Amino acid sequence: MPIGIDLCASGVKMVQLRRKRGEKLALVASARIELPSGAGADPLSETRVATLIKSITERMETGGFKGRKCVLAIDDRAMRVRSVRQPSMPDDEIQRAMELDARGRLGFSSGENAEFGWMRAGEVTQGDARGDEIILVGSRTEPLVALVNGLAKQGVRVMAIEPGFVSSARSFTRFIRRASEQNDVRALVDVGLRSTGVMLLRGRKVAFFKPLELGGEMMIQAASERLGLDVEAVSELRKQRMRQSVASADGVDPKVDRAIFESIRPIMSELAREVALCMRYYSVTFRGSRPRECLVIGGEAATPHFVDVLHEELRLPTSLGEPLKHVEATDGSGQWEPPYSKGGEFSVAAGCGMRLWEQSSLRRSSKGKGKAPTTRKSDGVIPRLEEEMGQAA
């Protein structure tokens, strides 16, 4: 399968899976490349893009990956997202409306070249009128083209580009097939270094997404100020503690553990309140059922006590997500390691790698049930650029 590549604030995460018999998947290789986060910097600057290209191609050659095809998920900081409401209309009419309105709705100037995509979140009712809520996404064209062309010069073929939240959602919805599951609602909280993405999934659909400017970097800074330690020392201490939190807390100094928790608790509480507000918006907007569970994923998901803080605020069953629970991790050179054994940090990269497999799987399952689903401009990818990449290939 193609290599799934997550371009995130902390660097690059790569996963390649292979098909086994039936719906089973196995790990071929995985990699985590840490790069400077560049707080406040352009995540797709010319320098950053050059670094990403070099890091990706080097790891492809040395990390046990097979082939040179990949699917990319771009950093949330490089993407603009907005939920908009439209009168109910067919996909082609929504596409035309988005082509006219997307630039202004996402705040791009008339002189900026940008790529846009959209997906239908669900039906909304305002008074007697019914409409659709649309998740609209966009990103600047030039850095995406530079990234694709730079990888192509190194022999790497980019099959598609999509938002990370679409990829991570795919990791959790790949087994949903039955009609009875299409209305099940689950919350995903993807806690990253610079931001946190809040998703609500209804069946196979992403019904809601909102990025929050709260993440691990703010926790590191708060702990650094409270403990009087430099940021690098606190960052390393938190990484060790997250690894231990998955297995056990043996060997952890209780005083240090408590001091870190107290220093970051206000941030965790604020984040939990923001997640609760997102759920409230969803329930009011779509008059939908309450989520049956909340799953925490991402590189900062294993922050000690965060699951408990979130559970207290949401009053929902809350746990670390396991999107790769049924992926065999003993194949090839890759191994899941704490706190990554549950696969939460690699959910975006793995979801990218599953993109083409999911489409073919849906086509197979739809045989005999009418027309097979096709890739639409509303599936969350950045469409025009993908078409151009396909033609170039």
N, C-alpha and C positions, 0 to 999 in steps of 0.2 A: 504494500500500500504506500501512497505518497508519504513523505516525511512531514509531520505536522510541526509548524514552527510558531511559537508564541513570542512576539516581540513585546516585552513588558518593561516596566520601569527598572527592574533589577538586572535586566540583561536579556538573555535568550533561553528559552526552554524548547527542547526538541524531543519528539517521540515518533518512533516508527513502529507500526503494528503489522502483523501478517494475518491473513485469513486462515482459519482452520476449518474443519468440517462443520457444516451447518452455520450457526450464528457465532461460533466461538472465535476469539481473537487471542493472539499471543504477542508478547513484546519482542521486537527485534533489537532495538537499541533506544537508549534515552540519554539526554545530556542536559546539563544545567551550566550555562555560561554567565558568570557574574561580571557585570560592567558597571562603571560609575553611573549612579542614578541621574545625575545632572538636574538637581532640583531647580525648577523654574526654567530650565533650558528646553529648547525645541527638541522633542523626542525623535524627530526625523530630520534633523539638521544635516547638512552635507557631511560634516565630520562624523556624526553618529551613524549615518547610513554607511559610510565607508568602513567604520568599525564593525557594524553588523554584518556586512558582506564578508569581510575577512574572517570574522569569528565563525560564521555559519559554514563557509566553505572548508575551513580548516577542520572543523569538527566532523563534517560529513566524511572527510577522508580518513580520519583517525578514530572515529567513535563507533565503528561497526555498522554504520548505516548502509543500506543497499539502494542503488540507483541514485538519480539526481532530480527526481520530481518532488515538488513540495507544495503545500498549501500554507499560506501565511495568515496570521491574525495580528492586526496592528495594535500598538499601544493605545489604551483608552485616551491618553493625553493627546494623541494625534487625530482623534475622531470627535466630531460634534454630534450630539444626540438630542433629539427633541420629540416628544409625543404631541401629535397634532390630531385634530378631529376633522373629519371629512363627511359630507353626505354619503350615504350608501351608494356605491357605484361599482361597476366591474373593474377588474385589475387594469385593463388597458386605459380606462378613463382616469383611474388614480395615478397611473404612470404619467399621463400627460399633465395632470394637475401638479404632480410633484416636480416635473421638469420646469414648470413655470414658477412654482413657489418655493422650491427647496432652498435656493440660494439665500433669499431674504429670510426665510424662517430660521435658518441655521447661522445667520450672521456673516455670510461671506460677502465681500464687497464685489461690485460689478467687474472689477479688474482681476479678481482671483480665479484661477482655473481650479475647479473642484469636481470630485466624483461623488455621486449620490446613490443611495440605495434606500429601500423602505421595506417594511413588512407590516402586515395587517395584525394588530394586537387583539382586537375583538370588537363586538358591537356595543355601542353606548346609546342611551336614551336621554334626551333632553326635552322635557315636556311631552308633547305628542310626537316629536320628531325622532327618528332613529338615524344613527350614523355609524361611522367606524372610527376607532382610534388607530392611528398609524404611528409606528415607530420609524422616524426618519433619521438617517445617518449620513454623514458626509465627511470627506477628508480632502486636503489639498492634493492636486494632481501631481505636481512636479516631484515631490519626494517619493511618491509611490512609483512613478516611472523610473526615477533614478535607481531605486532599490531593485525593481524588476530587471532593468537593463544591466545593472551591475552584477546581479546574480547570473544573468544569462551569459555574460562575458566569461564567467567562471564555469560555464557548462551546466548551470542549475536552471531547471524549467519550473517557473511558478505557475501552477495550475489555476489558482484562484486566490483572491484576497477577501477576507471577511472580518467583521468585528469580532473581538474575542468573546463577547457574551453569547453570540450565536454558536460559537465553537463549544464553549463549556456546557451550554444547554444540551447540545447534541450528545455529549458524553453521558447525560443522565436520562435521555429520552429514547435511546436507541432500541430498547426492548419493548417500548409501548406500541402495541398493535391492536388490542381489543377495543371495541367501541365503548365499553364500560369504563375504560381508563381515560377517555378523551376529556373528561371534565374534572379529573383529579387535579388539585392545585397544590404545588409545592413551591417553597421559597428557597432560593439559592443566594447566599451572601459570599461573594468572592473578595476576600480581604487581601489586598496587595500592598506593595511598599509605599506607593504614592496615593492610591485611591482605593475605594471599595465599590464594587458593582453589586447592586441589588436587583435580582431577577425574580419574577413570578412566572412559573411555568404552568400552563393549563394543558394537560395531555402532552402532545408533542410541540405545542406552540409556546413561544415567548410572548406572554401577555403583558409584561411590564418590564422596563429596564430603566434604572437611574444610576449614574455614577455619582459617588460622594467623595468629596475631597478630604477624606480621613483614611489614614492607613498606618502601616508599620513605622514609617519614617517619623511621624508625629509622636508615636509611642516611644521611639528611641530617644528623641529629643527631650521629651518629658522626663524619662528615666535618667538621662544624662544630667539634667539640671537638678533633679532631686538627690541623686547619689553623689554628685560632684565628680563624675568620671567623664572621660572623653567619649565622643560619640562612637568611635571605632570599638572601644572596649565594651560599651553597652550593647552594641550591635552583635558582637561575637557572643556575649553572655546570653542574649536573647535567643540566638540561634541554638546554642547548646541547650537552653532550657526548653525550647520548642521540641527538640529531638527527644528530650527526656519526658516531656509531658505526654507523648504518645505511648511510651513504654511504661515508665514509672518515674517517680520523683526521688528515687534513691540517690544519695550523694549530693543532693542540693541543700545548701545552707538555708534553713527556714527563714532566717532574718533577711538574707539577701532576697529570697523569693518574695517575702512579704513586702519589702521595701519597693521592689520593682512593681508589684501588683498595685500598691497604694499610689505610686506615681503615675501609672497609666490608667487607673480605674476611671477617672473622669472622662478620658477619651473613649474608653470602651463603652461607658454609659451613654455618652453623646451619640456614638455610632449606633448603639442599640435603639435609642429613641428615634433616630432617623430611619432605621429599618422599619420600626413600628409605624411611622408616618407613611412610608411607602405602602405598607400593607393596608392601611386605612384608606389611602387614595384608591387602591385597587378595588377594595370591597365596595366603596361608594360609586366609583366610576362604572364598574361592570356589574354591580349588584351580584357579585360572585360569591361562592362559598369560601369560607375561611381555609387557608392553607392547612393541610393535614400534618405538615412537618416543615422544619427549617434545616437546611444543610449548609454547613460552613466549609468553604473551599478556599484555595489560594495559598500563596507562599507564607502568609501571616496567619493562616487559619488555626494553627496549633498554638497560638498565644495562650499560655496558661490562664484558665478561668474565664476566657472570653465566651466560650459556649455556655457557661453557667450564667454569665451576665446577660447574654442574649435571651436565654430561656426565661429568666426572671422578668424581663421586659415584655416578651412576646406571649408568654404562657402557652408555648407550643413545644412539642417534642423537638429538641434541638441537638444536633450531633455533627461530628465531622463527616463530610461527604466522602463517598467511596465510588467515584465514577468508573474506576478501573478495577472494581472488585472481582469481576469475572474475566479479567485479562490475565493470562498466564504470564508470570514475571520471571520464569526460569529459562526462557528461550533466548539464545544468543548471549550477548555480552552485558545486556542491561539488567539491573536489579533495582527494585524499589527499596529505599532505605528510609527509616524514620526521620522526619515526620512525613516522608513522602510515600511510605508503604501503602497508605490508603489512596494514593494517586491524586489527592486534591490539588496539589501544586501543578500537576501536569494535565489537569482537566482541559485547559484551552488547547494545548499542543496536541493532546490525544484526539480532541474533538475535530481539530483541523485534519488530522490524518484519517478520520472516519468519514469525511465529507463525501467522497466519491463512492465509498462502500455503502453509506447510508442511502444514497440516491439509487444505486443498483438494487439494494435490498428492498426498498420501497416499490420499485418497479416489479420485482419478482413477486412480492406479496400481493400486488394489485392485479396480477394476471387472473382473468376470469371475473374480475369485479368492476369492469368498465375500463375507461381510459387510464393508462398508467400516468402517475404524476410526472411532471417535467420540471426542470429548473426554471424558475421564474425570476424576473427582476425584483420581485418582492420577497425573496428568500433571505434577505439580509446581506447579500454580497454587494460589493461595489460593481455594478453590472457592466458599464460600458468598457471599463478597463479590462475586465475579464474577457469580454468578447474580443477585444483587440489582441490580448495575449494569446487567445485560442487561434486567431487568424495568423498571428506571427509564427506560432508553433507549427 
